[in-house]
Amino acid sequence: MDIADLLRPAGVVPVIVIEREDQAVPLARALAAGGLSVLEVTFRTAAAAGAIAAIRRDVPEAVVGAGTLLTVEQVRAAKRAGAAFGVAPGFDPVIVDEAKSQLLPFCPGVATASEVSQALTAGCSTLKFFPAEAAGGVKMIKNLLGAFRSAGVRFMPTGGVSAGNLADYLSVPEVISCGGTWIVPKASLAAGDYATIEKLASEAASIARRVRCA
């Protein structure tokens, strides 16, 4: 499946850092209850692969992907865990090739025109624009689209996206979804405050619906 077909219905993809595997299932359930069922569990901790496997097993309504894939082994571990897609913060042709060999739908990261061009040459048209706000935000995306729209490029901005600017990003037709770190505050997750996380997910999902129905 094209990764765009996985990400587009979501509108917002929570970007999650899980320290303990036992957090994974209640977190995924809270996010899905709030209207966000496409999730990205980052490989920033040792718990990532186990968390993906647990969500895949116990939260069937969730579509769980793996983020921050920086090495070939991480790509393989994500696939073994059952990840539905993979995401990276940058463009590395070795990682792209490994994802292809694993049949893992993949979204590499870009921040410049040169990186967009290289990604397209490698066969990737759905790209993570990262770090979105620091790299120029919506204005930069529109500038890139001036050159690359005809190539069919699509973006998932991540990094600095928030409830306050989410609508601005999603108003760009080629932005198929946004990665959101604000939806799962570290303190809320550590405290097991899943009610707050569900509320933030619901607010983000509402913004996405409003923009797309406008």
C-alpha atoms as an extended CHARMM CRD file, in Angstrom:
* protein
*
       214  EXT
         1         1  MET       CA              0.0000000000        0.0000000000        0.0000000000  PROA      1               0.0000000000
         2         2  ASP       CA              1.1960000000        3.5310000000       -0.7660000000  PROA      2               0.0000000000
         3         3  ILE       CA              2.0900000000        5.2490000000        2.4900000000  PROA      3               0.0000000000
         4         4  ALA       CA             -0.0360000000        8.2270000000        1.4620000000  PROA      4               0.0000000000
         5         5  ASP       CA             -3.1070000000        5.9680000000        1.5820000000  PROA      5               0.0000000000
         6         6  LEU       CA             -2.2650000000        5.1830000000        5.2120000000  PROA      6               0.0000000000
         7         7  LEU       CA             -1.4890000000        8.7310000000        6.3110000000  PROA      7               0.0000000000
         8         8  ARG       CA             -4.0660000000       10.8130000000        4.4350000000  PROA      8               0.0000000000
         9         9  PRO       CA             -7.1710000000        9.5920000000        6.3220000000  PROA      9               0.0000000000
        10        10  ALA       CA             -5.5230000000       10.4370000000        9.6450000000  PROA      10              0.0000000000
        11        11  GLY       CA             -4.9440000000       14.1450000000        9.1590000000  PROA      11              0.0000000000
        12        12  VAL       CA             -2.8120000000       14.0780000000       12.2970000000  PROA      12              0.0000000000
        13        13  VAL       CA             -0.3710000000       11.3530000000       13.3040000000  PROA      13              0.0000000000
        14        14  PRO       CA              0.6810000000       11.4150000000       16.9700000000  PROA      14              0.0000000000
        15        15  VAL       CA              4.4640000000       11.0280000000       17.2370000000  PROA      15              0.0000000000
        16        16  ILE       CA              5.0680000000        8.9510000000       20.3490000000  PROA      16              0.0000000000
        17        17  VAL       CA              8.0830000000        8.2710000000       22.5560000000  PROA      17              0.0000000000
        18        18  ILE       CA              7.3330000000        5.2600000000       24.7610000000  PROA      18              0.0000000000
        19        19  GLU       CA              9.6690000000        4.4650000000       27.6310000000  PROA      19              0.0000000000
        20        20  ARG       CA              7.8060000000        1.3610000000       28.8760000000  PROA      20              0.0000000000
        21        21  GLU       CA              5.9780000000       -1.2370000000       26.8510000000  PROA      21              0.0000000000
        22        22  ASP       CA              3.1030000000       -1.3170000000       29.3340000000  PROA      22              0.0000000000
        23        23  GLN       CA              2.2310000000        2.2510000000       28.3140000000  PROA      23              0.0000000000
        24        24  ALA       CA              1.6410000000        1.3030000000       24.6910000000  PROA      24              0.0000000000
        25        25  VAL       CA             -1.8170000000       -0.2550000000       24.7340000000  PROA      25              0.0000000000
        26        26  PRO       CA             -3.6260000000        2.2410000000       27.0150000000  PROA      26              0.0000000000
        27        27  LEU       CA             -1.9830000000        5.0950000000       25.1030000000  PROA      27              0.0000000000
        28        28  ALA       CA             -3.0810000000        3.7430000000       21.7240000000  PROA      28              0.0000000000
        29        29  ARG       CA             -6.6000000000        3.2140000000       23.0320000000  PROA      29              0.0000000000
        30        30  ALA       CA             -6.7810000000        6.7850000000       24.3310000000  PROA      30              0.0000000000
        31        31  LEU       CA             -5.5770000000        8.1960000000       21.0250000000  PROA      31              0.0000000000
        32        32  ALA       CA             -8.0120000000        6.0800000000       19.0270000000  PROA      32              0.0000000000
        33        33  ALA       CA            -10.8580000000        7.0770000000       21.3420000000  PROA      33              0.0000000000
        34        34  GLY       CA             -9.9560000000       10.6970000000       20.6280000000  PROA      34              0.0000000000
        35        35  GLY       CA            -10.1960000000       10.0940000000       16.8900000000  PROA      35              0.0000000000
        36        36  LEU       CA             -6.5360000000        9.5020000000       16.0080000000  PROA      36              0.0000000000
        37        37  SER       CA             -5.9840000000        5.8810000000       15.0880000000  PROA      37              0.0000000000
        38        38  VAL       CA             -2.8400000000        6.2310000000       12.9440000000  PROA      38              0.0000000000
        39        39  LEU       CA              0.1630000000        6.3680000000       15.2710000000  PROA      39              0.0000000000
        40        40  GLU       CA              3.9260000000        6.6920000000       14.9350000000  PROA      40              0.0000000000
        41        41  VAL       CA              6.0080000000        5.0370000000       17.6630000000  PROA      41              0.0000000000
        42        42  THR       CA              9.5460000000        6.3900000000       17.4610000000  PROA      42              0.0000000000
        43        43  PHE       CA             12.6270000000        4.2000000000       17.7370000000  PROA      43              0.0000000000
        44        44  ARG       CA             14.1410000000        6.5540000000       20.3010000000  PROA      44              0.0000000000
        45        45  THR       CA             13.8090000000        4.0400000000       23.1150000000  PROA      45              0.0000000000
        46        46  ALA       CA             14.4190000000        0.3260000000       23.6360000000  PROA      46              0.0000000000
        47        47  ALA       CA             10.6850000000       -0.1590000000       24.1720000000  PROA      47              0.0000000000
        48        48  ALA       CA              9.7120000000        0.8450000000       20.6240000000  PROA      48              0.0000000000
        49        49  ALA       CA              9.5390000000       -2.5500000000       18.9170000000  PROA      49              0.0000000000
        50        50  GLY       CA              7.7070000000       -4.1620000000       21.8360000000  PROA      50              0.0000000000
        51        51  ALA       CA              5.2740000000       -1.2530000000       21.9800000000  PROA      51              0.0000000000
        52        52  ILE       CA              4.4660000000       -1.5810000000       18.2800000000  PROA      52              0.0000000000
        53        53  ALA       CA              3.9100000000       -5.3120000000       18.6330000000  PROA      53              0.0000000000
        54        54  ALA       CA              1.6350000000       -4.7930000000       21.6590000000  PROA      54              0.0000000000
        55        55  ILE       CA             -0.4840000000       -2.1640000000       19.8860000000  PROA      55              0.0000000000
        56        56  ARG       CA             -0.7220000000       -4.3160000000       16.7980000000  PROA      56              0.0000000000
        57        57  ARG       CA             -1.9110000000       -7.2440000000       18.9330000000  PROA      57              0.0000000000
        58        58  ASP       CA             -4.2770000000       -5.5370000000       21.3670000000  PROA      58              0.0000000000
        59        59  VAL       CA             -5.5720000000       -2.4020000000       19.6040000000  PROA      59              0.0000000000
        60        60  PRO       CA             -6.8460000000       -3.6340000000       16.2380000000  PROA      60              0.0000000000
        61        61  GLU       CA             -8.4250000000       -0.2800000000       15.3890000000  PROA      61              0.0000000000
        62        62  ALA       CA             -4.9920000000        1.3690000000       15.4080000000  PROA      62              0.0000000000
        63        63  VAL       CA             -2.6220000000        1.6160000000       12.4580000000  PROA      63              0.0000000000
        64        64  VAL       CA              0.8150000000        1.7690000000       14.0380000000  PROA      64              0.0000000000
        65        65  GLY       CA              3.9900000000        2.7990000000       12.2710000000  PROA      65              0.0000000000
        66        66  ALA       CA              7.6140000000        3.1660000000       13.3060000000  PROA      66              0.0000000000
        67        67  GLY       CA              9.3930000000        6.5140000000       13.3910000000  PROA      67              0.0000000000
        68        68  THR       CA             12.9670000000        7.7600000000       13.7140000000  PROA      68              0.0000000000
        69        69  LEU       CA             14.2870000000        4.8240000000       11.6900000000  PROA      69              0.0000000000
        70        70  LEU       CA             17.9780000000        5.5840000000       11.3610000000  PROA      70              0.0000000000
        71        71  THR       CA             19.5670000000        2.1770000000       10.7340000000  PROA      71              0.0000000000
        72        72  VAL       CA             18.9650000000       -0.9040000000        8.6360000000  PROA      72              0.0000000000
        73        73  GLU       CA             18.4530000000       -2.9710000000       11.7950000000  PROA      73              0.0000000000
        74        74  GLN       CA             15.7940000000       -0.5750000000       13.0510000000  PROA      74              0.0000000000
        75        75  VAL       CA             13.9160000000       -0.9500000000        9.7760000000  PROA      75              0.0000000000
        76        76  ARG       CA             14.0900000000       -4.7230000000       10.1260000000  PROA      76              0.0000000000
        77        77  ALA       CA             13.0040000000       -4.5710000000       13.7710000000  PROA      77              0.0000000000
        78        78  ALA       CA             10.0580000000       -2.3540000000       12.8510000000  PROA      78              0.0000000000
        79        79  LYS       CA              8.9510000000       -4.8110000000       10.1950000000  PROA      79              0.0000000000
        80        80  ARG       CA              9.2970000000       -7.7700000000       12.5710000000  PROA      80              0.0000000000
        81        81  ALA       CA              7.2070000000       -5.9280000000       15.1670000000  PROA      81              0.0000000000
        82        82  GLY       CA              4.4080000000       -5.4910000000       12.6560000000  PROA      82              0.0000000000
        83        83  ALA       CA              4.7460000000       -1.8000000000       11.8180000000  PROA      83              0.0000000000
        84        84  ALA       CA              2.3920000000       -0.7320000000        9.0390000000  PROA      84              0.0000000000
        85        85  PHE       CA              4.7520000000        1.9960000000        7.8170000000  PROA      85              0.0000000000
        86        86  GLY       CA              8.0990000000        3.6150000000        8.5700000000  PROA      86              0.0000000000
        87        87  VAL       CA              9.2400000000        7.2210000000        8.9100000000  PROA      87              0.0000000000
        88        88  ALA       CA             12.7030000000        8.7820000000        9.1040000000  PROA      88              0.0000000000
        89        89  PRO       CA             13.7850000000       12.3100000000       10.0180000000  PROA      89              0.0000000000
        90        90  GLY       CA             16.1460000000       12.5300000000        7.0480000000  PROA      90              0.0000000000
        91        91  PHE       CA             16.8110000000       11.0780000000        3.6220000000  PROA      91              0.0000000000
        92        92  ASP       CA             19.2290000000        8.1250000000        3.4840000000  PROA      92              0.0000000000
        93        93  PRO       CA             19.1160000000        5.9980000000        0.3220000000  PROA      93              0.0000000000
        94        94  VAL       CA             20.3690000000        2.9610000000        2.2510000000  PROA      94              0.0000000000
        95        95  ILE       CA             17.4110000000        3.1640000000        4.6220000000  PROA      95              0.0000000000
        96        96  VAL       CA             14.9960000000        3.7690000000        1.7450000000  PROA      96              0.0000000000
        97        97  ASP       CA             16.3290000000        0.6790000000       -0.0480000000  PROA      97              0.0000000000
        98        98  GLU       CA             16.0230000000       -1.4500000000        3.0820000000  PROA      98              0.0000000000
        99        99  ALA       CA             12.4270000000       -0.3470000000        3.6020000000  PROA      99              0.0000000000
       100       100  LYS       CA             11.6840000000       -1.3110000000        0.0060000000  PROA      100             0.0000000000
       101       101  SER       CA             13.2920000000       -4.7260000000        0.4970000000  PROA      101             0.0000000000
       102       102  GLN       CA             11.1750000000       -5.2390000000        3.6180000000  PROA      102             0.0000000000
       103       103  LEU       CA              8.0220000000       -4.1050000000        1.7690000000  PROA      103             0.0000000000
       104       104  LEU       CA              7.5630000000       -1.4270000000        4.4340000000  PROA      104             0.0000000000
       105       105  PRO       CA              5.7670000000        1.7030000000        3.1750000000  PROA      105             0.0000000000
       106       106  PHE       CA              8.2360000000        4.4750000000        3.9440000000  PROA      106             0.0000000000
       107       107  CYS       CA              8.3190000000        8.2430000000        4.3930000000  PROA      107             0.0000000000
       108       108  PRO       CA             11.8270000000        9.7600000000        4.4860000000  PROA      108             0.0000000000
       109       109  GLY       CA             12.5070000000       13.2120000000        5.8690000000  PROA      109             0.0000000000
       110       110  VAL       CA             13.4700000000       16.2840000000        3.8650000000  PROA      110             0.0000000000
       111       111  ALA       CA             14.0670000000       19.9540000000        4.5680000000  PROA      111             0.0000000000
       112       112  THR       CA             15.5340000000       21.2810000000        1.3040000000  PROA      112             0.0000000000
       113       113  ALA       CA             14.9050000000       21.2280000000       -2.4310000000  PROA      113             0.0000000000
       114       114  SER       CA             17.9600000000       19.0270000000       -2.9600000000  PROA      114             0.0000000000
       115       115  GLU       CA             16.6410000000       16.4470000000       -0.5170000000  PROA      115             0.0000000000
       116       116  VAL       CA             13.2070000000       16.4780000000       -2.1480000000  PROA      116             0.0000000000
       117       117  SER       CA             14.8410000000       15.8810000000       -5.5110000000  PROA      117             0.0000000000
       118       118  GLN       CA             16.9290000000       12.9870000000       -4.1870000000  PROA      118             0.0000000000
       119       119  ALA       CA             13.9210000000       11.4120000000       -2.5140000000  PROA      119             0.0000000000
       120       120  LEU       CA             11.8850000000       11.6100000000       -5.7010000000  PROA      120             0.0000000000
       121       121  THR       CA             14.7290000000       10.0110000000       -7.6400000000  PROA      121             0.0000000000
       122       122  ALA       CA             14.7100000000        7.1860000000       -5.0790000000  PROA      122             0.0000000000
       123       123  GLY       CA             11.0070000000        6.6450000000       -5.7100000000  PROA      123             0.0000000000
       124       124  CYS       CA              9.6360000000        8.4120000000       -2.6220000000  PROA      124             0.0000000000
       125       125  SER       CA              6.9460000000       11.0200000000       -3.2230000000  PROA      125             0.0000000000
       126       126  THR       CA              5.4240000000       11.1520000000        0.2760000000  PROA      126             0.0000000000
       127       127  LEU       CA              7.9210000000       13.0070000000        2.4330000000  PROA      127             0.0000000000
       128       128  LYS       CA              8.2450000000       14.0790000000        6.0460000000  PROA      128             0.0000000000
       129       129  PHE       CA              9.0210000000       17.8060000000        6.1000000000  PROA      129             0.0000000000
       130       130  PHE       CA             11.2280000000       18.0850000000        9.1720000000  PROA      130             0.0000000000
       131       131  PRO       CA             11.8060000000       20.0730000000       11.2950000000  PROA      131             0.0000000000
       132       132  ALA       CA              8.7910000000       21.8350000000        9.8470000000  PROA      132             0.0000000000
       133       133  GLU       CA              8.6790000000       25.1410000000       11.6820000000  PROA      133             0.0000000000
       134       134  ALA       CA             12.4510000000       25.5640000000       11.9190000000  PROA      134             0.0000000000
       135       135  ALA       CA             12.8010000000       24.7580000000        8.2100000000  PROA      135             0.0000000000
       136       136  GLY       CA             10.4060000000       27.5080000000        7.1480000000  PROA      136             0.0000000000
       137       137  GLY       CA              6.9540000000       26.1510000000        7.9180000000  PROA      137             0.0000000000
       138       138  VAL       CA              4.0220000000       26.5420000000        5.5550000000  PROA      138             0.0000000000
       139       139  LYS       CA              5.8160000000       29.2020000000        3.5040000000  PROA      139             0.0000000000
       140       140  MET       CA              8.7050000000       26.8490000000        2.7620000000  PROA      140             0.0000000000
       141       141  ILE       CA              6.3470000000       24.0210000000        1.8190000000  PROA      141             0.0000000000
       142       142  LYS       CA              4.5770000000       26.2830000000       -0.6530000000  PROA      142             0.0000000000
       143       143  ASN       CA              7.9130000000       27.3590000000       -2.1250000000  PROA      143             0.0000000000
       144       144  LEU       CA              8.9740000000       23.7310000000       -2.5400000000  PROA      144             0.0000000000
       145       145  LEU       CA              5.6600000000       22.9060000000       -4.1800000000  PROA      145             0.0000000000
       146       146  GLY       CA              6.2960000000       25.6270000000       -6.7320000000  PROA      146             0.0000000000
       147       147  ALA       CA              9.0850000000       23.4440000000       -8.0670000000  PROA      147             0.0000000000
       148       148  PHE       CA              7.8940000000       19.9300000000       -7.2000000000  PROA      148             0.0000000000
       149       149  ARG       CA              4.0830000000       19.9260000000       -7.3290000000  PROA      149             0.0000000000
       150       150  SER       CA              4.1050000000       18.5330000000      -10.8600000000  PROA      150             0.0000000000
       151       151  ALA       CA              6.1630000000       15.5660000000       -9.6100000000  PROA      151             0.0000000000
       152       152  GLY       CA              3.3270000000       14.5650000000       -7.2800000000  PROA      152             0.0000000000
       153       153  VAL       CA              5.1350000000       15.3000000000       -4.0400000000  PROA      153             0.0000000000
       154       154  ARG       CA              3.1440000000       15.1470000000       -0.7790000000  PROA      154             0.0000000000
       155       155  PHE       CA              4.2330000000       16.2200000000        2.6790000000  PROA      155             0.0000000000
       156       156  MET       CA              3.7860000000       15.2060000000        6.3040000000  PROA      156             0.0000000000
       157       157  PRO       CA              5.1510000000       18.2160000000        8.2460000000  PROA      157             0.0000000000
       158       158  THR       CA              6.5020000000       17.3470000000       11.6870000000  PROA      158             0.0000000000
       159       159  GLY       CA              8.3960000000       19.3910000000       14.2290000000  PROA      159             0.0000000000
       160       160  GLY       CA              6.8600000000       22.5200000000       15.6910000000  PROA      160             0.0000000000
       161       161  VAL       CA              3.3750000000       21.6500000000       14.4690000000  PROA      161             0.0000000000
       162       162  SER       CA              0.8020000000       22.4030000000       17.1630000000  PROA      162             0.0000000000
       163       163  ALA       CA             -2.9070000000       22.9110000000       17.6780000000  PROA      163             0.0000000000
       164       164  GLY       CA             -2.2850000000       26.5840000000       16.9470000000  PROA      164             0.0000000000
       165       165  ASN       CA             -0.8460000000       26.1230000000       13.4390000000  PROA      165             0.0000000000
       166       166  LEU       CA             -2.2470000000       22.7200000000       12.4320000000  PROA      166             0.0000000000
       167       167  ALA       CA             -5.0130000000       24.2270000000       10.3020000000  PROA      167             0.0000000000
       168       168  ASP       CA             -2.4790000000       26.3490000000        8.3780000000  PROA      168             0.0000000000
       169       169  TYR       CA             -0.5290000000       23.2420000000        7.3890000000  PROA      169             0.0000000000
       170       170  LEU       CA             -3.5560000000       21.1190000000        6.5420000000  PROA      170             0.0000000000
       171       171  SER       CA             -4.9470000000       23.9080000000        4.3520000000  PROA      171             0.0000000000
       172       172  VAL       CA             -2.1900000000       23.0940000000        1.8360000000  PROA      172             0.0000000000
       173       173  PRO       CA             -3.6880000000       20.3590000000       -0.4030000000  PROA      173             0.0000000000
       174       174  GLU       CA             -0.3770000000       18.5150000000       -0.7320000000  PROA      174             0.0000000000
       175       175  VAL       CA             -0.0620000000       18.2180000000        3.0460000000  PROA      175             0.0000000000
       176       176  ILE       CA             -1.7150000000       14.8520000000        3.5650000000  PROA      176             0.0000000000
       177       177  SER       CA             -1.1360000000       14.6860000000        7.3190000000  PROA      177             0.0000000000
       178       178  CYS       CA              0.8810000000       16.2900000000       10.1040000000  PROA      178             0.0000000000
       179       179  GLY       CA              3.0380000000       14.6330000000       12.7150000000  PROA      179             0.0000000000
       180       180  GLY       CA              2.1180000000       15.8020000000       16.1980000000  PROA      180             0.0000000000
       181       181  THR       CA              4.3240000000       15.5030000000       19.2610000000  PROA      181             0.0000000000
       182       182  TRP       CA              2.1520000000       17.8240000000       21.3700000000  PROA      182             0.0000000000
       183       183  ILE       CA             -0.6860000000       15.3050000000       21.5460000000  PROA      183             0.0000000000
       184       184  VAL       CA              1.1790000000       13.0260000000       23.9560000000  PROA      184             0.0000000000
       185       185  PRO       CA              2.8420000000       15.2550000000       26.5690000000  PROA      185             0.0000000000
       186       186  LYS       CA              5.6950000000       13.4980000000       28.3320000000  PROA      186             0.0000000000
       187       187  ALA       CA              4.3370000000       14.3790000000       31.7690000000  PROA      187             0.0000000000
       188       188  SER       CA              0.8450000000       13.1040000000       30.9550000000  PROA      188             0.0000000000
       189       189  LEU       CA              2.1670000000        9.8000000000       29.6550000000  PROA      189             0.0000000000
       190       190  ALA       CA              4.4450000000        9.3350000000       32.6600000000  PROA      190             0.0000000000
       191       191  ALA       CA              1.5360000000        9.9930000000       35.0030000000  PROA      191             0.0000000000
       192       192  GLY       CA             -0.8360000000        7.6860000000       33.1520000000  PROA      192             0.0000000000
       193       193  ASP       CA             -3.1070000000       10.6350000000       32.4530000000  PROA      193             0.0000000000
       194       194  TYR       CA             -4.7440000000        9.1600000000       29.3930000000  PROA      194             0.0000000000
       195       195  ALA       CA             -7.8020000000       11.3920000000       29.7520000000  PROA      195             0.0000000000
       196       196  THR       CA             -5.6920000000       14.4410000000       28.9060000000  PROA      196             0.0000000000
       197       197  ILE       CA             -4.1370000000       12.6340000000       25.9540000000  PROA      197             0.0000000000
       198       198  GLU       CA             -7.5640000000       11.6120000000       24.6510000000  PROA      198             0.0000000000
       199       199  LYS       CA             -8.7360000000       15.2250000000       24.9650000000  PROA      199             0.0000000000
       200       200  LEU       CA             -5.7270000000       16.5400000000       23.0100000000  PROA      200             0.0000000000
       201       201  ALA       CA             -6.2820000000       13.8850000000       20.3540000000  PROA      201             0.0000000000
       202       202  SER       CA             -9.9370000000       14.8410000000       20.0610000000  PROA      202             0.0000000000
       203       203  GLU       CA             -9.0580000000       18.5140000000       19.6540000000  PROA      203             0.0000000000
       204       204  ALA       CA             -6.5150000000       17.7380000000       16.9220000000  PROA      204             0.0000000000
       205       205  ALA       CA             -8.9220000000       15.4190000000       15.1020000000  PROA      205             0.0000000000
       206       206  SER       CA            -11.5970000000       18.1250000000       15.2340000000  PROA      206             0.0000000000
       207       207  ILE       CA             -9.2630000000       20.6800000000       13.6420000000  PROA      207             0.0000000000
       208       208  ALA       CA             -8.3810000000       18.2420000000       10.8720000000  PROA      208             0.0000000000
       209       209  ARG       CA            -12.0370000000       17.4980000000       10.1390000000  PROA      209             0.0000000000
       210       210  ARG       CA            -12.9250000000       21.1840000000       10.0910000000  PROA      210             0.0000000000
       211       211  VAL       CA            -10.1700000000       22.0440000000        7.6060000000  PROA      211             0.0000000000
       212       212  ARG       CA            -10.9340000000       19.1550000000        5.3020000000  PROA      212             0.0000000000
       213       213  CYS       CA            -14.6540000000       19.8380000000        5.2780000000  PROA      213             0.0000000000
       214       214  ALA       CA            -14.2170000000       23.5540000000        4.5530000000  PROA      214             0.0000000000
